[in-house]
Amino acid sequence: MRNILMTVMMLVVVIVIFNSIIAQDTTGTRSQIESQGNAANTRIGSLRP
């Protein structure tokens, strides 16, 4: 029973950490990757052959 409780608690902690670091709306890693990707697409689109 103790092992199951520890496993569930660790999963909850991982989910909370994921939501606070990766999936946060404005300052999360996903948002930063999207903004840098959009900036790169804009730069590439403005290049002239």
C-alpha positions as CSV (number, residue, x, y, z in Angstrom):
1,M,0.0,0.0,0.0
2,R,2.8,2.4,0.8
3,N,4.5,1.7,-2.6
4,I,1.3,2.6,-4.4
5,L,0.9,5.8,-2.4
6,M,4.5,6.9,-3.1
7,T,4.0,6.1,-6.8
8,V,0.8,8.1,-7.0
9,M,2.3,11.1,-5.1
10,M,5.3,11.1,-7.4
11,L,3.1,11.1,-10.5
12,V,1.1,14.1,-9.1
13,V,4.4,15.9,-8.5
14,V,5.6,15.2,-12.0
15,I,2.3,16.5,-13.5
16,V,2.4,19.7,-11.4
17,I,6.0,20.4,-12.4
18,F,5.2,19.7,-16.0
19,N,2.3,22.1,-15.9
20,S,4.2,24.8,-14.2
21,I,7.4,24.6,-16.4
22,I,6.4,23.3,-19.8
23,A,2.8,24.1,-20.4
24,Q,2.4,27.5,-18.8
25,D,0.6,29.9,-21.1
26,T,3.0,32.9,-21.4
27,T,6.3,32.0,-19.8
28,G,6.4,28.2,-20.3
29,T,8.9,26.4,-22.5
30,R,6.3,25.6,-25.2
31,S,5.5,29.3,-25.5
32,Q,9.1,30.3,-25.8
33,I,9.7,27.6,-28.5
34,E,6.7,28.8,-30.4
35,S,7.7,32.5,-30.3
36,Q,11.2,31.7,-31.4
37,G,9.9,29.5,-34.2
38,N,7.6,32.2,-35.4
39,A,10.4,34.7,-35.4
40,A,12.6,32.3,-37.4
41,N,9.7,31.8,-39.9
42,T,9.3,35.5,-40.3
43,R,13.1,36.0,-40.9
44,I,13.1,33.1,-43.4
45,G,10.0,34.5,-45.2
46,S,11.7,38.0,-45.5
47,L,14.8,36.6,-47.3
48,R,15.1,37.5,-50.9
49,P,16.7,35.2,-53.4
